């Protein structure tokens, strides 16, 4: 059994998460609410682009190891 670890939120990706993409949907969430997707280096930009195109991305920060 694999130890508990944080993995990338991209579909079918099992890589370790190294980034947190913090976002919210302004139609559903208060301005201070942040939801988080985790990303590996390979998927950071594609996930950020997806959220950014919808106006949801608020910040991208390193994920604590």
mmJSON file of the N, C-alpha and C atoms, coordinates in Angstrom:
{"data_MODEL":{"atom_site":{
"group_PDB":["ATOM","ATOM","ATOM","ATOM","ATOM","ATOM","ATOM","ATOM","ATOM","ATOM","ATOM","ATOM","ATOM","ATOM","ATOM","ATOM","ATOM","ATOM","ATOM","ATOM","ATOM","ATOM","ATOM","ATOM","ATOM","ATOM","ATOM","ATOM","ATOM","ATOM","ATOM","ATOM","ATOM","ATOM","ATOM","ATOM","ATOM","ATOM","ATOM","ATOM","ATOM","ATOM","ATOM","ATOM","ATOM","ATOM","ATOM","ATOM","ATOM","ATOM","ATOM","ATOM","ATOM","ATOM","ATOM","ATOM","ATOM","ATOM","ATOM","ATOM","ATOM","ATOM","ATOM","ATOM","ATOM","ATOM","ATOM","ATOM","ATOM","ATOM","ATOM","ATOM","ATOM","ATOM","ATOM","ATOM","ATOM","ATOM","ATOM","ATOM","ATOM","ATOM","ATOM","ATOM","ATOM","ATOM","ATOM","ATOM","ATOM","ATOM","ATOM","ATOM","ATOM","ATOM","ATOM","ATOM","ATOM","ATOM","ATOM","ATOM","ATOM","ATOM","ATOM","ATOM","ATOM","ATOM","ATOM","ATOM","ATOM","ATOM","ATOM","ATOM","ATOM","ATOM","ATOM","ATOM","ATOM","ATOM","ATOM","ATOM","ATOM","ATOM","ATOM","ATOM","ATOM","ATOM","ATOM","ATOM","ATOM","ATOM","ATOM","ATOM","ATOM","ATOM","ATOM","ATOM","ATOM","ATOM","ATOM","ATOM","ATOM","ATOM","ATOM","ATOM","ATOM","ATOM","ATOM","ATOM","ATOM","ATOM","ATOM","ATOM","ATOM","ATOM","ATOM","ATOM","ATOM","ATOM","ATOM","ATOM","ATOM","ATOM","ATOM","ATOM","ATOM","ATOM","ATOM","ATOM","ATOM","ATOM","ATOM","ATOM","ATOM","ATOM","ATOM","ATOM","ATOM","ATOM","ATOM","ATOM","ATOM","ATOM","ATOM","ATOM","ATOM","ATOM","ATOM","ATOM","ATOM","ATOM","ATOM","ATOM","ATOM","ATOM","ATOM"],
"id":[1,2,3,4,5,6,7,8,9,10,11,12,13,14,15,16,17,18,19,20,21,22,23,24,25,26,27,28,29,30,31,32,33,34,35,36,37,38,39,40,41,42,43,44,45,46,47,48,49,50,51,52,53,54,55,56,57,58,59,60,61,62,63,64,65,66,67,68,69,70,71,72,73,74,75,76,77,78,79,80,81,82,83,84,85,86,87,88,89,90,91,92,93,94,95,96,97,98,99,100,101,102,103,104,105,106,107,108,109,110,111,112,113,114,115,116,117,118,119,120,121,122,123,124,125,126,127,128,129,130,131,132,133,134,135,136,137,138,139,140,141,142,143,144,145,146,147,148,149,150,151,152,153,154,155,156,157,158,159,160,161,162,163,164,165,166,167,168,169,170,171,172,173,174,175,176,177,178,179,180,181,182,183,184,185,186,187,188,189,190,191,192,193,194,195],
"type_symbol":["N","C","C","N","C","C","N","C","C","N","C","C","N","C","C","N","C","C","N","C","C","N","C","C","N","C","C","N","C","C","N","C","C","N","C","C","N","C","C","N","C","C","N","C","C","N","C","C","N","C","C","N","C","C","N","C","C","N","C","C","N","C","C","N","C","C","N","C","C","N","C","C","N","C","C","N","C","C","N","C","C","N","C","C","N","C","C","N","C","C","N","C","C","N","C","C","N","C","C","N","C","C","N","C","C","N","C","C","N","C","C","N","C","C","N","C","C","N","C","C","N","C","C","N","C","C","N","C","C","N","C","C","N","C","C","N","C","C","N","C","C","N","C","C","N","C","C","N","C","C","N","C","C","N","C","C","N","C","C","N","C","C","N","C","C","N","C","C","N","C","C","N","C","C","N","C","C","N","C","C","N","C","C","N","C","C","N","C","C","N","C","C","N","C","C"],
"label_atom_id":["N","CA","C","N","CA","C","N","CA","C","N","CA","C","N","CA","C","N","CA","C","N","CA","C","N","CA","C","N","CA","C","N","CA","C","N","CA","C","N","CA","C","N","CA","C","N","CA","C","N","CA","C","N","CA","C","N","CA","C","N","CA","C","N","CA","C","N","CA","C","N","CA","C","N","CA","C","N","CA","C","N","CA","C","N","CA","C","N","CA","C","N","CA","C","N","CA","C","N","CA","C","N","CA","C","N","CA","C","N","CA","C","N","CA","C","N","CA","C","N","CA","C","N","CA","C","N","CA","C","N","CA","C","N","CA","C","N","CA","C","N","CA","C","N","CA","C","N","CA","C","N","CA","C","N","CA","C","N","CA","C","N","CA","C","N","CA","C","N","CA","C","N","CA","C","N","CA","C","N","CA","C","N","CA","C","N","CA","C","N","CA","C","N","CA","C","N","CA","C","N","CA","C","N","CA","C","N","CA","C","N","CA","C","N","CA","C","N","CA","C","N","CA","C","N","CA","C"],
"label_alt_id":[null,null,null,null,null,null,null,null,null,null,null,null,null,null,null,null,null,null,null,null,null,null,null,null,null,null,null,null,null,null,null,null,null,null,null,null,null,null,null,null,null,null,null,null,null,null,null,null,null,null,null,null,null,null,null,null,null,null,null,null,null,null,null,null,null,null,null,null,null,null,null,null,null,null,null,null,null,null,null,null,null,null,null,null,null,null,null,null,null,null,null,null,null,null,null,null,null,null,null,null,null,null,null,null,null,null,null,null,null,null,null,null,null,null,null,null,null,null,null,null,null,null,null,null,null,null,null,null,null,null,null,null,null,null,null,null,null,null,null,null,null,null,null,null,null,null,null,null,null,null,null,null,null,null,null,null,null,null,null,null,null,null,null,null,null,null,null,null,null,null,null,null,null,null,null,null,null,null,null,null,null,null,null,null,null,null,null,null,null,null,null,null,null,null,null],
"label_comp_id":["UNK","UNK","UNK","UNK","UNK","UNK","UNK","UNK","UNK","UNK","UNK","UNK","UNK","UNK","UNK","UNK","UNK","UNK","UNK","UNK","UNK","UNK","UNK","UNK","UNK","UNK","UNK","UNK","UNK","UNK","UNK","UNK","UNK","UNK","UNK","UNK","UNK","UNK","UNK","UNK","UNK","UNK","UNK","UNK","UNK","UNK","UNK","UNK","UNK","UNK","UNK","UNK","UNK","UNK","UNK","UNK","UNK","UNK","UNK","UNK","UNK","UNK","UNK","UNK","UNK","UNK","UNK","UNK","UNK","UNK","UNK","UNK","UNK","UNK","UNK","UNK","UNK","UNK","UNK","UNK","UNK","UNK","UNK","UNK","UNK","UNK","UNK","UNK","UNK","UNK","UNK","UNK","UNK","UNK","UNK","UNK","UNK","UNK","UNK","UNK","UNK","UNK","UNK","UNK","UNK","UNK","UNK","UNK","UNK","UNK","UNK","UNK","UNK","UNK","UNK","UNK","UNK","UNK","UNK","UNK","UNK","UNK","UNK","UNK","UNK","UNK","UNK","UNK","UNK","UNK","UNK","UNK","UNK","UNK","UNK","UNK","UNK","UNK","UNK","UNK","UNK","UNK","UNK","UNK","UNK","UNK","UNK","UNK","UNK","UNK","UNK","UNK","UNK","UNK","UNK","UNK","UNK","UNK","UNK","UNK","UNK","UNK","UNK","UNK","UNK","UNK","UNK","UNK","UNK","UNK","UNK","UNK","UNK","UNK","UNK","UNK","UNK","UNK","UNK","UNK","UNK","UNK","UNK","UNK","UNK","UNK","UNK","UNK","UNK","UNK","UNK","UNK","UNK","UNK","UNK"],
"label_asym_id":["A","A","A","A","A","A","A","A","A","A","A","A","A","A","A","A","A","A","A","A","A","A","A","A","A","A","A","A","A","A","A","A","A","A","A","A","A","A","A","A","A","A","A","A","A","A","A","A","A","A","A","A","A","A","A","A","A","A","A","A","A","A","A","A","A","A","A","A","A","A","A","A","A","A","A","A","A","A","A","A","A","A","A","A","A","A","A","A","A","A","A","A","A","A","A","A","A","A","A","A","A","A","A","A","A","A","A","A","A","A","A","A","A","A","A","A","A","A","A","A","A","A","A","A","A","A","A","A","A","A","A","A","A","A","A","A","A","A","A","A","A","A","A","A","A","A","A","A","A","A","A","A","A","A","A","A","A","A","A","A","A","A","A","A","A","A","A","A","A","A","A","A","A","A","A","A","A","A","A","A","A","A","A","A","A","A","A","A","A","A","A","A","A","A","A"],
"label_entity_id":["1","1","1","1","1","1","1","1","1","1","1","1","1","1","1","1","1","1","1","1","1","1","1","1","1","1","1","1","1","1","1","1","1","1","1","1","1","1","1","1","1","1","1","1","1","1","1","1","1","1","1","1","1","1","1","1","1","1","1","1","1","1","1","1","1","1","1","1","1","1","1","1","1","1","1","1","1","1","1","1","1","1","1","1","1","1","1","1","1","1","1","1","1","1","1","1","1","1","1","1","1","1","1","1","1","1","1","1","1","1","1","1","1","1","1","1","1","1","1","1","1","1","1","1","1","1","1","1","1","1","1","1","1","1","1","1","1","1","1","1","1","1","1","1","1","1","1","1","1","1","1","1","1","1","1","1","1","1","1","1","1","1","1","1","1","1","1","1","1","1","1","1","1","1","1","1","1","1","1","1","1","1","1","1","1","1","1","1","1","1","1","1","1","1","1"],
"label_seq_id":[1,1,1,2,2,2,3,3,3,4,4,4,5,5,5,6,6,6,7,7,7,8,8,8,9,9,9,10,10,10,11,11,11,12,12,12,13,13,13,14,14,14,15,15,15,16,16,16,17,17,17,18,18,18,19,19,19,20,20,20,21,21,21,22,22,22,23,23,23,24,24,24,25,25,25,26,26,26,27,27,27,28,28,28,29,29,29,30,30,30,31,31,31,32,32,32,33,33,33,34,34,34,35,35,35,36,36,36,37,37,37,38,38,38,39,39,39,40,40,40,41,41,41,42,42,42,43,43,43,44,44,44,45,45,45,46,46,46,47,47,47,48,48,48,49,49,49,50,50,50,51,51,51,52,52,52,53,53,53,54,54,54,55,55,55,56,56,56,57,57,57,58,58,58,59,59,59,60,60,60,61,61,61,62,62,62,63,63,63,64,64,64,65,65,65],
"pdbx_PDB_ins_code":[null,null,null,null,null,null,null,null,null,null,null,null,null,null,null,null,null,null,null,null,null,null,null,null,null,null,null,null,null,null,null,null,null,null,null,null,null,null,null,null,null,null,null,null,null,null,null,null,null,null,null,null,null,null,null,null,null,null,null,null,null,null,null,null,null,null,null,null,null,null,null,null,null,null,null,null,null,null,null,null,null,null,null,null,null,null,null,null,null,null,null,null,null,null,null,null,null,null,null,null,null,null,null,null,null,null,null,null,null,null,null,null,null,null,null,null,null,null,null,null,null,null,null,null,null,null,null,null,null,null,null,null,null,null,null,null,null,null,null,null,null,null,null,null,null,null,null,null,null,null,null,null,null,null,null,null,null,null,null,null,null,null,null,null,null,null,null,null,null,null,null,null,null,null,null,null,null,null,null,null,null,null,null,null,null,null,null,null,null,null,null,null,null,null,null],
"Cartn_x":[0.849,0.0,0.895,0.529,1.279,0.969,1.991,1.739,0.859,0.186,-0.631,0.26,-0.143,0.597,-0.375,-0.029,-0.872,-0.484,-1.482,-1.214,-1.904,-1.447,-1.967,-3.457,-4.19,-5.632,-5.975,-4.983,-5.248,-5.733,-6.651,-7.24,-6.162,-6.237,-5.351,-3.892,-3.575,-2.198,-1.973,-0.86,-0.521,0.758,1.207,2.439,2.219,3.293,3.239,2.859,2.037,1.647,2.778,3.081,4.091,3.533,2.306,1.656,0.225,-0.233,-1.643,-2.218,-3.258,-3.975,-5.217,-5.229,-6.31,-7.313,-8.579,-9.596,-10.918,-11.818,-13.217,-14.1,-15.343,-16.353,-17.152,-16.993,-17.66,-19.188,-19.751,-21.211,-21.669,-20.739,-21.092,-20.437,-19.247,-18.453,-18.27,-18.106,-17.78,-16.369,-16.042,-14.737,-13.535,-13.664,-12.533,-12.409,-13.395,-13.373,-12.368,-11.562,-10.605,-10.758,-10.921,-10.869,-9.491,-9.024,-7.667,-7.631,-6.948,-6.553,-5.062,-4.592,-3.166,-2.624,-1.378,-0.788,0.665,1.058,2.468,3.033,4.345,4.946,4.378,4.126,3.654,2.249,1.396,0.009,-0.323,0.65,0.385,-0.25,0.343,-0.139,-1.499,-1.721,-3.012,-4.157,-3.915,-4.955,-5.182,-4.102,-4.226,-4.96,-4.667,-5.363,-6.857,-7.217,-8.625,-9.352,-8.767,-9.394,-9.376,-8.272,-8.142,-9.137,-9.405,-10.349,-11.754,-12.05,-13.366,-13.38,-12.227,-12.134,-12.13,-11.744,-11.789,-10.447,-9.324,-8.009,-7.709,-7.31,-6.986,-5.495,-4.85,-3.433,-2.852,-1.553,-0.815,0.378,0.459,1.516,2.143,3.392,4.014,3.231,3.146,2.5,3.539,3.261,4.244,4.514,5.783,6.125,6.016],
"Cartn_y":[-1.184,0.0,1.247,2.181,3.437,4.368,5.052,5.97,7.14,7.743,8.912,10.011,10.566,11.667,12.496,13.749,14.658,14.533,14.264,14.082,15.161,15.308,16.287,16.062,17.155,17.087,16.816,16.824,16.56,15.117,14.936,13.62,12.574,11.463,10.305,10.569,11.703,11.997,11.475,10.799,10.263,10.909,11.99,12.663,13.432,13.603,14.382,15.828,16.377,17.784,18.674,19.703,20.686,22.108,22.268,23.584,23.5,24.605,24.768,25.869,25.549,26.551,26.912,28.112,28.564,29.334,28.957,29.526,29.651,30.392,30.388,30.778,30.378,30.737,31.882,33.101,34.25,34.157,33.302,33.129,32.252,31.47,30.534,30.837,31.446,31.604,33.07,33.316,34.663,35.005,36.296,36.684,36.124,35.889,35.39,33.862,33.165,31.688,31.211,30.215,29.624,28.12,27.59,26.15,25.875,24.639,24.339,23.125,23.296,22.169,22.026,20.79,20.521,20.212,20.597,20.38,19.944,19.086,18.762,19.815,19.792,20.766,20.634,19.403,19.171,19.707,19.741,20.157,21.53,22.181,23.483,24.457,24.602,25.595,25.233,23.965,23.592,23.764,23.418,23.626,25.115,25.896,27.347,27.978,27.515,28.036,27.742,26.539,26.154,27.067,27.237,28.101,29.566,30.007,31.396,31.779,30.865,31.133,31.389,30.859,31.029,32.164,32.775,33.856,33.362,32.097,31.5,31.544,31.558,31.454,32.696,32.517,33.629,33.69,32.506,32.504,31.122,31.075,29.827,29.924,28.971,28.984,27.596,27.539,26.219,25.391,24.106,23.176,22.723,22.856,22.428,20.925,20.568,19.142,18.42],
"Cartn_z":[0.0,0.0,0.0,-0.796,-0.939,0.24,0.778,1.902,1.466,2.443,2.138,1.59,0.464,-0.133,-0.942,-1.121,-1.892,-3.36,-4.202,-5.62,-6.453,-7.66,-8.61,-8.861,-9.052,-9.308,-10.772,-11.661,-13.078,-13.249,-14.18,-14.41,-14.697,-13.978,-14.126,-13.763,-13.186,-12.786,-11.365,-11.158,-9.843,-9.292,-9.923,-9.506,-8.202,-7.471,-6.234,-6.531,-5.676,-5.798,-5.316,-6.092,-5.681,-5.709,-6.192,-6.268,-5.752,-5.184,-4.813,-5.688,-6.418,-7.199,-6.383,-5.862,-5.007,-5.847,-5.736,-6.605,-5.872,-6.497,-6.069,-7.247,-7.162,-8.152,-7.549,-8.074,-7.452,-7.459,-8.304,-8.297,-7.134,-6.579,-5.511,-4.173,-4.198,-2.984,-2.616,-1.321,-0.868,-1.354,-1.491,-2.034,-1.272,0.027,0.81,0.812,0.292,0.252,-0.78,-0.437,-1.37,-1.383,-2.575,-2.79,-3.371,-3.295,-3.734,-4.644,-5.764,-6.605,-6.425,-6.39,-6.295,-7.683,-7.927,-9.251,-9.145,-10.083,-10.269,-11.229,-11.425,-12.345,-13.762,-14.203,-15.575,-15.828,-14.804,-14.993,-14.409,-13.82,-13.199,-14.197,-15.353,-16.316,-16.895,-17.24,-17.836,-16.836,-15.575,-14.565,-14.312,-14.281,-14.098,-15.277,-16.489,-17.673,-17.608,-17.191,-17.073,-16.09,-14.905,-13.895,-14.32,-14.916,-15.347,-16.431,-17.356,-18.439,-17.905,-16.736,-16.12,-15.101,-14.879,-13.898,-12.466,-12.246,-10.914,-10.191,-10.91,-10.279,-9.467,-8.21,-7.335,-7.012,-6.856,-6.503,-6.77,-7.027,-7.138,-6.194,-5.272,-4.259,-4.169,-3.708,-3.513,-2.484,-2.746,-1.819,-0.792,0.483,1.476,1.37,1.451,1.338,2.645],
"occupancy":[1.0,1.0,1.0,1.0,1.0,1.0,1.0,1.0,1.0,1.0,1.0,1.0,1.0,1.0,1.0,1.0,1.0,1.0,1.0,1.0,1.0,1.0,1.0,1.0,1.0,1.0,1.0,1.0,1.0,1.0,1.0,1.0,1.0,1.0,1.0,1.0,1.0,1.0,1.0,1.0,1.0,1.0,1.0,1.0,1.0,1.0,1.0,1.0,1.0,1.0,1.0,1.0,1.0,1.0,1.0,1.0,1.0,1.0,1.0,1.0,1.0,1.0,1.0,1.0,1.0,1.0,1.0,1.0,1.0,1.0,1.0,1.0,1.0,1.0,1.0,1.0,1.0,1.0,1.0,1.0,1.0,1.0,1.0,1.0,1.0,1.0,1.0,1.0,1.0,1.0,1.0,1.0,1.0,1.0,1.0,1.0,1.0,1.0,1.0,1.0,1.0,1.0,1.0,1.0,1.0,1.0,1.0,1.0,1.0,1.0,1.0,1.0,1.0,1.0,1.0,1.0,1.0,1.0,1.0,1.0,1.0,1.0,1.0,1.0,1.0,1.0,1.0,1.0,1.0,1.0,1.0,1.0,1.0,1.0,1.0,1.0,1.0,1.0,1.0,1.0,1.0,1.0,1.0,1.0,1.0,1.0,1.0,1.0,1.0,1.0,1.0,1.0,1.0,1.0,1.0,1.0,1.0,1.0,1.0,1.0,1.0,1.0,1.0,1.0,1.0,1.0,1.0,1.0,1.0,1.0,1.0,1.0,1.0,1.0,1.0,1.0,1.0,1.0,1.0,1.0,1.0,1.0,1.0,1.0,1.0,1.0,1.0,1.0,1.0,1.0,1.0,1.0,1.0,1.0,1.0],
"B_iso_or_equiv":[0.0,0.0,0.0,0.0,0.0,0.0,0.0,0.0,0.0,0.0,0.0,0.0,0.0,0.0,0.0,0.0,0.0,0.0,0.0,0.0,0.0,0.0,0.0,0.0,0.0,0.0,0.0,0.0,0.0,0.0,0.0,0.0,0.0,0.0,0.0,0.0,0.0,0.0,0.0,0.0,0.0,0.0,0.0,0.0,0.0,0.0,0.0,0.0,0.0,0.0,0.0,0.0,0.0,0.0,0.0,0.0,0.0,0.0,0.0,0.0,0.0,0.0,0.0,0.0,0.0,0.0,0.0,0.0,0.0,0.0,0.0,0.0,0.0,0.0,0.0,0.0,0.0,0.0,0.0,0.0,0.0,0.0,0.0,0.0,0.0,0.0,0.0,0.0,0.0,0.0,0.0,0.0,0.0,0.0,0.0,0.0,0.0,0.0,0.0,0.0,0.0,0.0,0.0,0.0,0.0,0.0,0.0,0.0,0.0,0.0,0.0,0.0,0.0,0.0,0.0,0.0,0.0,0.0,0.0,0.0,0.0,0.0,0.0,0.0,0.0,0.0,0.0,0.0,0.0,0.0,0.0,0.0,0.0,0.0,0.0,0.0,0.0,0.0,0.0,0.0,0.0,0.0,0.0,0.0,0.0,0.0,0.0,0.0,0.0,0.0,0.0,0.0,0.0,0.0,0.0,0.0,0.0,0.0,0.0,0.0,0.0,0.0,0.0,0.0,0.0,0.0,0.0,0.0,0.0,0.0,0.0,0.0,0.0,0.0,0.0,0.0,0.0,0.0,0.0,0.0,0.0,0.0,0.0,0.0,0.0,0.0,0.0,0.0,0.0,0.0,0.0,0.0,0.0,0.0,0.0],
"pdbx_formal_charge":[null,null,null,null,null,null,null,null,null,null,null,null,null,null,null,null,null,null,null,null,null,null,null,null,null,null,null,null,null,null,null,null,null,null,null,null,null,null,null,null,null,null,null,null,null,null,null,null,null,null,null,null,null,null,null,null,null,null,null,null,null,null,null,null,null,null,null,null,null,null,null,null,null,null,null,null,null,null,null,null,null,null,null,null,null,null,null,null,null,null,null,null,null,null,null,null,null,null,null,null,null,null,null,null,null,null,null,null,null,null,null,null,null,null,null,null,null,null,null,null,null,null,null,null,null,null,null,null,null,null,null,null,null,null,null,null,null,null,null,null,null,null,null,null,null,null,null,null,null,null,null,null,null,null,null,null,null,null,null,null,null,null,null,null,null,null,null,null,null,null,null,null,null,null,null,null,null,null,null,null,null,null,null,null,null,null,null,null,null,null,null,null,null,null,null],
"auth_seq_id":[1,1,1,2,2,2,3,3,3,4,4,4,5,5,5,6,6,6,7,7,7,8,8,8,9,9,9,10,10,10,11,11,11,12,12,12,13,13,13,14,14,14,15,15,15,16,16,16,17,17,17,18,18,18,19,19,19,20,20,20,21,21,21,22,22,22,23,23,23,24,24,24,25,25,25,26,26,26,27,27,27,28,28,28,29,29,29,30,30,30,31,31,31,32,32,32,33,33,33,34,34,34,35,35,35,36,36,36,37,37,37,38,38,38,39,39,39,40,40,40,41,41,41,42,42,42,43,43,43,44,44,44,45,45,45,46,46,46,47,47,47,48,48,48,49,49,49,50,50,50,51,51,51,52,52,52,53,53,53,54,54,54,55,55,55,56,56,56,57,57,57,58,58,58,59,59,59,60,60,60,61,61,61,62,62,62,63,63,63,64,64,64,65,65,65],
"auth_comp_id":["UNK","UNK","UNK","UNK","UNK","UNK","UNK","UNK","UNK","UNK","UNK","UNK","UNK","UNK","UNK","UNK","UNK","UNK","UNK","UNK","UNK","UNK","UNK","UNK","UNK","UNK","UNK","UNK","UNK","UNK","UNK","UNK","UNK","UNK","UNK","UNK","UNK","UNK","UNK","UNK","UNK","UNK","UNK","UNK","UNK","UNK","UNK","UNK","UNK","UNK","UNK","UNK","UNK","UNK","UNK","UNK","UNK","UNK","UNK","UNK","UNK","UNK","UNK","UNK","UNK","UNK","UNK","UNK","UNK","UNK","UNK","UNK","UNK","UNK","UNK","UNK","UNK","UNK","UNK","UNK","UNK","UNK","UNK","UNK","UNK","UNK","UNK","UNK","UNK","UNK","UNK","UNK","UNK","UNK","UNK","UNK","UNK","UNK","UNK","UNK","UNK","UNK","UNK","UNK","UNK","UNK","UNK","UNK","UNK","UNK","UNK","UNK","UNK","UNK","UNK","UNK","UNK","UNK","UNK","UNK","UNK","UNK","UNK","UNK","UNK","UNK","UNK","UNK","UNK","UNK","UNK","UNK","UNK","UNK","UNK","UNK","UNK","UNK","UNK","UNK","UNK","UNK","UNK","UNK","UNK","UNK","UNK","UNK","UNK","UNK","UNK","UNK","UNK","UNK","UNK","UNK","UNK","UNK","UNK","UNK","UNK","UNK","UNK","UNK","UNK","UNK","UNK","UNK","UNK","UNK","UNK","UNK","UNK","UNK","UNK","UNK","UNK","UNK","UNK","UNK","UNK","UNK","UNK","UNK","UNK","UNK","UNK","UNK","UNK","UNK","UNK","UNK","UNK","UNK","UNK"],
"auth_asym_id":["A","A","A","A","A","A","A","A","A","A","A","A","A","A","A","A","A","A","A","A","A","A","A","A","A","A","A","A","A","A","A","A","A","A","A","A","A","A","A","A","A","A","A","A","A","A","A","A","A","A","A","A","A","A","A","A","A","A","A","A","A","A","A","A","A","A","A","A","A","A","A","A","A","A","A","A","A","A","A","A","A","A","A","A","A","A","A","A","A","A","A","A","A","A","A","A","A","A","A","A","A","A","A","A","A","A","A","A","A","A","A","A","A","A","A","A","A","A","A","A","A","A","A","A","A","A","A","A","A","A","A","A","A","A","A","A","A","A","A","A","A","A","A","A","A","A","A","A","A","A","A","A","A","A","A","A","A","A","A","A","A","A","A","A","A","A","A","A","A","A","A","A","A","A","A","A","A","A","A","A","A","A","A","A","A","A","A","A","A","A","A","A","A","A","A"],
"auth_atom_id":["N","CA","C","N","CA","C","N","CA","C","N","CA","C","N","CA","C","N","CA","C","N","CA","C","N","CA","C","N","CA","C","N","CA","C","N","CA","C","N","CA","C","N","CA","C","N","CA","C","N","CA","C","N","CA","C","N","CA","C","N","CA","C","N","CA","C","N","CA","C","N","CA","C","N","CA","C","N","CA","C","N","CA","C","N","CA","C","N","CA","C","N","CA","C","N","CA","C","N","CA","C","N","CA","C","N","CA","C","N","CA","C","N","CA","C","N","CA","C","N","CA","C","N","CA","C","N","CA","C","N","CA","C","N","CA","C","N","CA","C","N","CA","C","N","CA","C","N","CA","C","N","CA","C","N","CA","C","N","CA","C","N","CA","C","N","CA","C","N","CA","C","N","CA","C","N","CA","C","N","CA","C","N","CA","C","N","CA","C","N","CA","C","N","CA","C","N","CA","C","N","CA","C","N","CA","C","N","CA","C","N","CA","C","N","CA","C","N","CA","C","N","CA","C","N","CA","C"],
"pdbx_PDB_model_num":[1,1,1,1,1,1,1,1,1,1,1,1,1,1,1,1,1,1,1,1,1,1,1,1,1,1,1,1,1,1,1,1,1,1,1,1,1,1,1,1,1,1,1,1,1,1,1,1,1,1,1,1,1,1,1,1,1,1,1,1,1,1,1,1,1,1,1,1,1,1,1,1,1,1,1,1,1,1,1,1,1,1,1,1,1,1,1,1,1,1,1,1,1,1,1,1,1,1,1,1,1,1,1,1,1,1,1,1,1,1,1,1,1,1,1,1,1,1,1,1,1,1,1,1,1,1,1,1,1,1,1,1,1,1,1,1,1,1,1,1,1,1,1,1,1,1,1,1,1,1,1,1,1,1,1,1,1,1,1,1,1,1,1,1,1,1,1,1,1,1,1,1,1,1,1,1,1,1,1,1,1,1,1,1,1,1,1,1,1,1,1,1,1,1,1]
}}}
